[in-house]
């Protein structure tokens, strides 16, 4: 997954530690994170108006340079919510007593410093799982691509390979159809022991053949025909 991430952190060393953990996670699981550092409220608000971002890591205590005063990260995030920021917020803190304060700004989670890969991983796993519902994540060797479910026309088995046919490409993956079926949204239906189709791309069902949006035909196995008809019926009623 490609994410735009902002880290609100006043201390350079702690920013670098959080950034390093995120980069380790991205490298390990083949994601792409663009990470930007801001040190105070005004910089964060300027960044919000200048570009969109998916995820904010916010330190709760932001010390202002050359002063003895500080900004409260939770109050800063409340102001960000008032500006209609709808992305997720993960608070960073040295103090566990701040944890419940984060609920007032709909925080996704909080992490206790120091931020390491071990601390970060469960949180990022949960975040990515929450935001993966509209996409299939294709992975092959060093390639990691997010494919919108709506772009997938069919998925078929050819010998040891699984072919994912989309509106603009064909991806080859080594995975069983049973395993891939468990990852798909409800718009997909098994139509044959060697094929899955996306109901959104079915133009018609004639006898036991499906006409797909890429102008190809796919036969429907006799035992799969009732399920295909039921899926098409539900789709037509939406």
C-alpha positions in Angstrom: 0.0 0.0 0.0 1.1 3.5 -0.7 0.6 5.9 2.2 1.3 9.6 2.8 2.3 9.9 6.4 2.9 12.9 8.6 4.9 12.7 11.9 4.2 15.5 14.3 7.2 15.3 16.6 9.3 18.1 18.3 12.5 16.0 18.9 14.6 15.1 15.9 15.9 11.9 17.4 12.4 10.6 18.2 11.2 11.6 14.7 14.1 9.6 13.2 13.3 6.6 15.4 9.6 6.6 14.4 10.6 7.1 10.7 13.1 4.3 10.9 10.5 1.9 12.3 8.0 2.8 9.5 10.7 2.3 6.9 11.6 -1.1 8.3 7.9 -2.1 8.2 7.5 -0.8 4.7 10.6 -2.7 3.5 9.6 -5.9 5.2 6.0 -6.0 3.9 6.6 -4.2 0.5 4.7 -1.0 1.1 5.6 2.5 0.1 5.5 5.2 2.7 6.1 8.9 2.0 7.0 10.4 5.3 7.0 14.1 6.2 8.2 15.7 9.4 6.4 18.6 11.1 7.4 20.0 14.5 4.5 22.2 15.6 0.8 23.1 15.1 1.4 25.8 12.5 3.5 23.5 10.3 0.9 20.7 10.6 -2.0 23.0 9.6 0.0 24.4 6.7 0.8 20.9 5.5 -2.9 19.9 5.8 -3.9 22.8 3.5 -1.0 22.1 1.1 -1.5 18.4 0.5 -3.6 15.4 1.5 -2.2 12.7 3.8 -3.5 9.3 5.0 -2.1 8.9 8.4 -0.8 11.2 11.2 1.5 10.1 14.0 1.3 12.8 16.6 3.4 13.3 19.7 1.2 14.3 22.6 3.7 16.7 24.2 5.2 19.2 21.7 7.9 21.4 23.3 8.3 24.8 21.5 11.9 25.7 20.6 13.7 28.4 22.7 10.9 28.5 25.3 9.7 26.6 28.3 6.2 26.2 26.9 4.7 23.3 25.0 1.7 22.5 22.8 -0.7 19.6 23.4 -0.8 17.2 20.5 -4.4 16.2 21.4 -5.6 19.8 21.2 -3.7 20.2 17.9 -5.5 17.2 16.5 -8.9 18.5 17.7 -8.2 21.6 15.6 -7.3 19.4 12.7 -10.6 17.5 13.0 -12.4 20.8 13.0 -10.8 21.5 9.7 -12.4 18.3 8.5 -9.4 16.0 8.5 -10.8 12.5 8.2 -7.7 10.4 8.1 -6.4 8.3 11.0 -4.4 9.6 14.0 -2.0 7.5 16.0 -0.7 9.2 19.2 2.9 8.8 20.4 3.5 9.3 24.1 5.8 8.5 27.0 2.9 8.5 29.4 0.2 5.9 29.5 -2.2 8.2 31.4 -2.8 10.1 28.1 -4.2 7.1 26.4 -7.9 7.7 27.0 -7.7 11.4 26.0 -7.2 10.3 22.5 -10.8 9.1 22.1 -12.0 12.7 21.9 -10.4 13.0 18.5 -11.2 9.5 17.3 -7.7 8.3 17.5 -7.0 5.0 15.8 -4.4 4.0 18.4 -1.7 5.1 20.7 1.9 3.9 20.9 4.2 4.1 23.9 7.7 5.4 23.1 10.3 4.4 22.1 8.8 3.4 18.7 10.4 0.3 17.4 9.4 -2.2 14.7 8.1 -4.5 17.4 5.9 -1.7 18.8 4.7 -0.5 15.5 3.9 -3.7 13.7 0.6 -4.7 15.4 -0.7 -1.2 15.0 0.2 -1.0 11.3 -1.2 -4.5 10.6 -4.5 -3.4 12.1 -4.5 -0.1 10.2 -3.8 -1.8 6.8 -6.3 -4.5 7.4 -9.0 -1.9 8.1 -8.1 0.0 4.9 -7.7 -3.0 2.5 -11.4 -3.7 2.0 -11.6 -2.1 -1.5 -8.4 -3.5 -2.9 -6.7 -6.8 -3.7 -3.0 -6.7 -2.8 -1.0 -8.5 -5.4 2.5 -9.6 -4.5 5.0 -11.4 -6.6 8.8 -11.4 -5.9 9.6 -7.7 -5.3 6.3 -6.4 -6.9 3.6 -5.2 -4.6 0.5 -3.6 -6.3 -2.8 -2.4 -4.9 -5.6 -3.5 -7.4 -9.1 -2.0 -6.9 -11.6 -4.9 -6.7 -13.8 -3.0 -9.3 -11.0 -3.4 -11.9 -10.7 -7.2 -11.6 -12.7 -9.0 -14.3 -11.8 -12.6 -13.6 -9.3 -14.9 -11.8 -8.5 -18.2 -13.3 -6.1 -21.1 -12.8 -3.7 -22.2 -15.5 -1.5 -25.1 -14.5 0.5 -23.8 -11.5 -0.3 -20.1 -12.1 -3.3 -17.9 -11.1 -4.1 -15.3 -13.7 -5.8 -12.1 -12.4 -7.4 -10.4 -15.4 -8.1 -6.7 -14.8 -9.4 -3.9 -17.1 -5.9 -2.9 -18.0 -3.5 -5.8 -17.2 -3.0 -9.4 -16.4 -1.1 -10.4 -13.2 0.3 -13.8 -12.6 0.5 -15.1 -9.0 1.2 -18.4 -7.3 -1.9 -18.9 -5.1 -4.8 -21.3 -4.9 -8.3 -20.1 -5.9 -9.6 -21.2 -2.5 -7.0 -19.0 -0.8 -7.7 -16.0 -3.1 -11.5 -16.4 -2.8 -11.1 -15.8 1.0 -9.6 -12.4 0.3 -12.2 -11.1 -2.2 -15.3 -9.0 -1.7 -18.9 -10.2 -2.1 -19.0 -9.2 -5.8 -16.9 -12.3 -6.7 -18.3 -15.7 -7.3 -16.8 -19.0 -8.2 -18.2 -20.1 -11.6 -15.9 -23.1 -12.3 -13.4 -25.1 -10.4 -10.7 -23.1 -12.3 -12.3 -19.7 -12.4 -13.7 -16.8 -10.3 -15.6 -13.9 -11.9 -16.5 -10.4 -10.7 -20.3 -10.0 -11.1 -19.7 -6.3 -11.8 -18.1 -7.3 -15.1 -20.7 -9.9 -16.2 -22.7 -8.6 -19.2 -25.0 -11.6 -19.5 -25.5 -15.2 -18.7 -26.6 -17.3 -21.7 -27.3 -20.9 -20.8 -24.1 -21.8 -19.0 -21.8 -19.2 -20.4 -20.9 -15.8 -19.0 -20.2 -12.8 -21.3 -17.7 -10.6 -19.6 -16.9 -6.9 -20.0 -13.6 -7.6 -21.8 -15.7 -9.4 -24.5 -14.6 -12.9 -23.5 -16.8 -15.8 -22.5 -16.4 -18.0 -19.5 -18.2 -21.3 -19.0 -20.1 -22.0 -15.8 -19.8 -25.4 -14.2 -23.1 -27.2 -13.6 -22.6 -27.3 -9.8 -21.7 -23.6 -9.7 -24.7 -22.4 -11.8 -27.1 -21.8 -8.9 -24.6 -19.7 -7.0 -23.8 -17.6 -10.1 -27.5 -17.0 -10.7 -28.1 -16.0 -7.1 -25.2 -13.5 -7.2 -26.5 -12.0 -10.4 -30.0 -11.7 -9.0 -28.7 -10.0 -5.8 -26.6 -7.6 -7.9 -29.6 -6.7 -10.1 -31.7 -5.8 -7.1 -29.1 -3.3 -5.7 
